[in-house]
């Protein structure tokens, strides 16, 4: 059973990943068409997140990314 099924309005939204990129086709029950959601991520100009080592003197960091999205009418 899906969470909330039968407990309110349902728009039957479907999201399917398309190909190996970060493109997602979004459709809804009763809608005449779908849209293509493109998600991109670029390395942040603000740098990364510092991760201290167990001994306290590590200088490792994890890269930080800034996600952006665009939407195009129609399928991907």
C-alpha positions as CSV (number, residue, x, y, z in Angstrom):
1,X,0.0,0.0,0.0
2,X,1.3,3.5,-0.8
3,X,1.5,6.0,2.0
4,X,-1.6,8.1,2.1
5,X,-3.4,6.1,-0.5
6,X,-7.2,6.7,-0.4
7,X,-6.7,9.5,2.2
8,X,-7.0,12.6,0.0
9,X,-6.8,13.8,-3.5
10,X,-4.4,12.0,-5.8
11,X,-2.7,13.4,-8.8
12,X,-0.9,10.2,-9.8
13,X,2.4,11.9,-10.3
14,X,5.0,9.7,-11.9
15,X,8.8,10.5,-12.1
16,X,11.0,8.3,-14.3
17,X,14.7,8.7,-14.8
18,X,15.7,8.8,-18.5
19,X,19.0,7.5,-19.6
20,X,22.2,7.7,-17.6
21,X,22.1,11.5,-17.1
22,X,20.2,13.5,-14.6
23,X,17.0,13.8,-16.7
24,X,13.6,12.9,-15.3
25,X,10.3,12.7,-17.1
26,X,7.5,13.9,-14.9
27,X,3.8,13.2,-15.7
28,X,0.6,13.2,-13.8
29,X,-2.6,11.2,-14.2
30,X,-5.1,13.1,-16.5
31,X,-2.5,15.4,-17.9
32,X,-2.2,15.6,-21.7
33,X,1.6,15.9,-21.7
34,X,4.7,15.4,-19.6
35,X,7.7,17.6,-18.8
36,X,11.4,16.9,-18.7
37,X,13.3,17.9,-15.5
38,X,17.0,18.4,-16.0
39,X,19.2,18.4,-12.9
40,X,22.8,19.6,-13.1
41,X,25.4,20.1,-10.4
42,X,28.5,22.2,-10.5
43,X,31.3,22.3,-8.0
44,X,30.7,25.1,-5.6
45,X,32.9,28.2,-5.8
46,X,32.6,28.3,-2.0
47,X,34.9,25.3,-1.7
48,X,34.2,22.1,0.2
49,X,33.3,20.9,3.7
50,X,36.3,20.2,6.0
51,X,36.4,16.7,7.4
52,X,38.7,16.5,10.5
53,X,40.6,13.3,10.9
54,X,40.6,11.1,14.0
55,X,43.9,12.6,15.2
56,X,42.6,16.2,14.6
57,X,45.2,17.2,12.1
58,X,43.7,16.0,8.8
59,X,43.2,18.5,6.0
60,X,40.7,16.4,4.0
61,X,37.6,18.0,2.6
62,X,34.6,16.9,0.6
63,X,33.6,18.8,-2.5
64,X,30.4,20.8,-2.2
65,X,28.0,21.0,-5.2
66,X,25.4,23.5,-6.2
67,X,22.4,21.9,-7.9
68,X,20.3,23.7,-10.5
69,X,17.2,22.5,-12.4
70,X,15.5,23.4,-15.6
71,X,12.2,22.1,-17.0
72,X,11.2,21.7,-20.7
73,X,7.7,21.0,-22.0
74,X,7.3,17.5,-23.4
75,X,9.1,14.2,-22.8
76,X,12.8,14.0,-22.5
